[in-house]
């Protein structure tokens, strides 16, 4: 299948696909409430702790 044919197929698929309206996405406030994070910002979200994978110099 050539690139033009793939592009036409992709365009048809996009046309036929029903995409969600932006309003159906959750607001930041709803997502933060779901995960019990107070406030309206992402600053209170804890970062993942770094993985301890040992000494990297031994991996050669």
N, C-alpha and C positions, 0 to 999 in steps of 0.2 A: 504494500500500500504506500503510495507516494505521499509527500508532505501536504500537497494540496487536498488530497482525498481525506487525510487525517484531520486537516483543519476544518473541512466541511462537516465531517462527522462530529467533531467536537462542538462546532457551532450549533448543529442540530440538537445534540445532547443538552447543551446549555439552554436552548430555547424550550425544549420539552420539560426540563427539570423545573420543578416548583421550588424556588429558593425561599427560605424563611425571610419574612420582613424583619427589618432591623428592630422594630418594636417588640418582637417576640423574644429577643434576647433578654437575659436577666440584667437588672441594673447592678452596679457595683455594690450598692447597699444591700440588695437581696443576696448576692453571693457571699459577702462578708458575714451577714447574719446566719446564713446556712452553715458556715464553718466557725460560728461563735467568735467572730473577730469584731470587737467594738470599733466604733468610729466610721468615718467615711473614707479613710485613706488606706493605702496599701502599706504604709510605714509600720503598722503594728503586726504585720505578718512575719512570723519567725522564719529565718532562713534555715535551710537544711544543714545539719551538722556535717562537716567534712568527713569523708570516709578515710579511715586509717588503713592504707594499703601497704604499709611497711616502707622500708627504705628503698627509694627509687634507684639508687646506685647499684643495687643487687639485681636489677632486671635486665642487664645487658646481655 
